[in-house]
């Protein structure tokens, strides 16, 4: 029997927290390169990414390469308990937002309906695309409410975060289309 979401969340947050900095850096680099070498990256125009916290797989290499390739990079901001992606401008400073996560200013255009791909953080994933986040449901609400159903949802994590056992999910939980880790990429359609 698969443990509850809360038990899995606590277990994998602790494992990730205890990941040595060097391992975090090297595994993040490998996972990012796996995405950057994919057709998902080359064919995208507007990419939603997260700003990494708490030893999450870093996204800075993806952000830099996307900008170099003239892609639009967007970062999430929590506004009225909902995620809104705003364009990231490297010439402007990010600000500390809710949960102490760096966010772009909310003065630019809401990019939610322009996103081709969203790279999604997670605490743990299963290999069928189910995801456990931090428990607030922001990403699931965003994915369920977004009118643009053509967004490719990418779960980015370390390989130890990908479970063979299926996670028990609720009706509002949204599956990822693609899982990328430092060791593999699993396309789920």
C-alpha positions as a printed NumPy array, in Angstrom:
array([[  0.   ,   0.   ,   0.   ],
       [  1.276,   3.442,  -0.943],
       [  1.611,   5.84 ,   2.006],
       [ -0.608,   8.936,   2.194],
       [  0.327,  12.161,   0.437],
       [  1.3  ,  13.764,   3.739],
       [  3.632,  10.912,   4.7  ],
       [  5.233,  10.91 ,   1.227],
       [  5.562,  14.706,   1.304],
       [  7.346,  14.685,   4.678],
       [  9.634,  11.796,   3.702],
       [ 10.753,  13.249,   0.36 ],
       [ 11.103,  16.816,   1.631],
       [ 13.492,  15.475,   4.268],
       [ 15.475,  13.441,   1.723],
       [ 15.713,  16.471,  -0.571],
       [ 16.649,  18.79 ,   2.295],
       [ 19.538,  16.487,   3.197],
       [ 20.85 ,  16.291,  -0.364],
       [ 24.414,  17.67 ,  -0.334],
       [ 24.817,  20.988,  -2.178],
       [ 27.223,  19.508,  -4.719],
       [ 24.799,  16.662,  -5.531],
       [ 21.969,  19.172,  -5.869],
       [ 24.04 ,  21.253,  -8.268],
       [ 25.253,  18.348, -10.427],
       [ 21.911,  16.501, -10.56 ],
       [ 20.131,  19.784, -11.342],
       [ 22.564,  20.449, -14.167],
       [ 21.962,  16.986, -15.652],
       [ 18.164,  17.247, -15.387],
       [ 18.173,  20.706, -16.974],
       [ 20.409,  19.529, -19.832],
       [ 18.016,  16.635, -20.451],
       [ 15.177,  19.15 , -20.925],
       [ 17.294,  21.571, -22.97 ],
       [ 18.231,  18.774, -25.377],
       [ 14.607,  17.795, -25.971],
       [ 12.182,  18.793, -28.699],
       [  9.921,  20.114, -25.929],
       [ 12.427,  22.898, -25.338],
       [ 13.296,  23.548, -28.982],
       [  9.643,  23.748, -30.063],
       [  8.432,  25.951, -27.191],
       [  8.086,  29.718, -27.399],
       [  6.707,  30.68 , -23.963],
       [  8.018,  28.699, -20.981],
       [  6.675,  28.874, -17.445],
       [  9.251,  27.943, -14.816],
       [  9.536,  27.962, -11.062],
       [ 12.189,  29.763,  -9.037],
       [ 13.836,  26.952,  -7.021],
       [ 13.647,  26.798,  -3.229],
       [ 14.446,  24.193,  -0.573],
       [ 16.915,  22.184,  -2.697],
       [ 14.514,  21.821,  -5.635],
       [ 16.059,  21.001,  -8.999],
       [ 17.456,  24.308, -10.183],
       [ 16.041,  26.027, -13.273],
       [ 18.63 ,  28.777, -13.843],
       [ 20.312,  27.013, -16.765],
       [ 16.94 ,  26.599, -18.506],
       [ 16.106,  30.262, -17.898],
       [ 19.439,  31.417, -19.337],
       [ 19.295,  29.157, -22.376],
       [ 15.679,  30.083, -23.098],
       [ 16.544,  33.788, -23.048],
       [ 19.557,  33.166, -25.308],
       [ 17.195,  31.374, -27.716],
       [ 14.747,  34.338, -27.706],
       [ 12.045,  32.427, -25.867],
       [  9.721,  34.15 , -23.42 ],
       [ 10.425,  33.043, -19.854],
       [  7.681,  33.406, -17.264],
       [  7.78 ,  32.956, -13.499],
       [  4.779,  32.43 , -11.222],
       [  3.413,  34.93 ,  -8.766],
       [  0.681,  34.222,  -6.231],
       [ -2.093,  36.801,  -6.658],
       [ -5.347,  36.379,  -4.705],
       [ -4.416,  32.75 ,  -3.95 ],
       [ -3.919,  31.925,  -7.625],
       [ -0.846,  31.458,  -9.773],
       [ -0.293,  34.029, -12.48 ],
       [  2.755,  33.728, -14.717],
       [  4.437,  37.007, -15.582],
       [  7.229,  37.585, -18.071],
       [ 10.668,  37.472, -16.536],
       [ 12.899,  40.383, -17.484],
       [ 16.528,  39.715, -16.515],
       [ 17.141,  43.471, -16.422],
       [ 14.655,  43.847, -13.549],
       [ 15.113,  42.586, -10.03 ],
       [ 12.891,  39.865,  -8.699],
       [ 11.025,  40.507,  -5.47 ],
       [ 10.357,  38.266,  -2.505],
       [  6.804,  36.98 ,  -2.717],
       [  4.565,  34.672,  -0.779],
       [  6.415,  31.785,   0.905],
       [  9.684,  33.715,   0.381],
       [  9.856,  32.696,  -3.282],
       [ 11.38 ,  35.141,  -5.745],
       [  8.789,  36.527,  -8.171],
       [  8.688,  38.982, -11.079],
       [  6.839,  42.257, -10.713],
       [  3.133,  41.979, -11.408],
       [  3.163,  45.052, -13.634],
       [  3.762,  43.074, -16.823],
       [  1.201,  41.136, -18.838],
       [ -0.494,  38.017, -17.452],
       [  1.018,  35.257, -19.61 ],
       [ -1.156,  32.337, -18.444],
       [ -2.899,  31.933, -21.815],
       [  0.317,  32.131, -23.841],
       [  2.285,  29.359, -22.137],
       [  3.428,  26.421, -24.286],
       [  5.056,  24.527, -21.473],
       [  5.134,  24.754, -17.682],
       [  8.005,  23.231, -15.746],
       [  6.422,  22.277, -12.468],
       [  8.08 ,  21.688,  -9.115],
       [  7.105,  18.701,  -7.047],
       [  8.046,  16.929,  -3.866],
       [  7.418,  13.505,  -5.379],
       [  6.033,  12.117,  -8.658],
       [  4.951,   8.67 ,  -9.768],
       [  5.881,   7.31 , -13.17 ],
       [  2.302,   7.71 , -14.441],
       [  2.555,  11.501, -14.03 ],
       [  0.879,  12.06 , -10.68 ],
       [  2.489,  14.724,  -8.519],
       [  2.599,  15.712,  -4.879],
       [  3.487,  19.351,  -4.27 ],
       [  3.66 ,  21.305,  -1.047],
       [ -0.03 ,  20.793,  -0.307],
       [ -1.5  ,  24.215,  -1.12 ],
       [ -2.875,  23.148,  -4.529],
       [ -1.783,  26.269,  -6.427],
       [ -0.479,  24.44 ,  -9.491],
       [ -3.437,  22.04 ,  -9.678],
       [ -5.872,  24.972,  -9.452],
       [ -3.944,  26.76 , -12.185],
       [ -3.893,  23.721, -14.48 ],
       [ -7.587,  23.01 , -13.877],
       [ -8.67 ,  26.614, -14.523],
       [ -6.421,  27.518, -17.419],
       [ -8.304,  27.857, -20.694],
       [ -5.203,  26.931, -22.71 ],
       [ -5.376,  23.151, -22.704],
       [ -2.388,  22.822, -25.034],
       [  0.167,  23.438, -22.285],
       [  2.714,  20.653, -21.847],
       [  3.127,  19.98 , -18.132],
       [  6.638,  18.952, -17.133],
       [  7.465,  17.553, -13.718],
       [ 11.111,  18.289, -12.908],
       [ 12.756,  16.424, -10.065],
       [ 15.601,  14.251,  -8.895],
       [ 15.436,  10.598,  -9.839],
       [ 14.794,   9.553,  -6.226],
       [ 11.575,  11.596,  -6.419],
       [ 10.104,   9.332,  -9.14 ],
       [  8.143,   6.475,  -7.589],
       [  7.197,   3.208,  -9.273],
       [  4.128,   2.904,  -7.023],
       [  1.143,   4.989,  -8.07 ],
       [  0.319,   7.93 ,  -5.814],
       [ -3.279,   8.127,  -4.62 ],
       [ -4.813,  11.238,  -6.184],
       [ -7.936,  13.35 ,  -5.974],
       [-10.168,  14.534,  -8.82 ],
       [ -8.532,  17.988,  -8.826],
       [ -4.976,  16.595,  -9.14 ],
       [ -3.515,  17.113, -12.61 ],
       [ -1.082,  14.656, -14.192],
       [  2.146,  15.738, -15.82 ],
       [  2.72 ,  15.054, -19.53 ],
       [  6.452,  14.643, -19.094],
       [  8.727,  13.737, -16.187],
       [ 12.384,  14.727, -16.233],
       [ 15.01 ,  13.75 , -13.695],
       [ 18.765,  13.623, -13.592],
       [ 18.614,  10.043, -14.945],
       [ 15.614,   9.824, -17.261],
       [ 12.841,  11.45 , -19.224],
       [  9.411,   9.807, -19.301],
       [  6.908,  11.07 , -21.871],
       [  3.327,  10.33 , -20.837],
       [  1.418,  12.045, -23.645]])
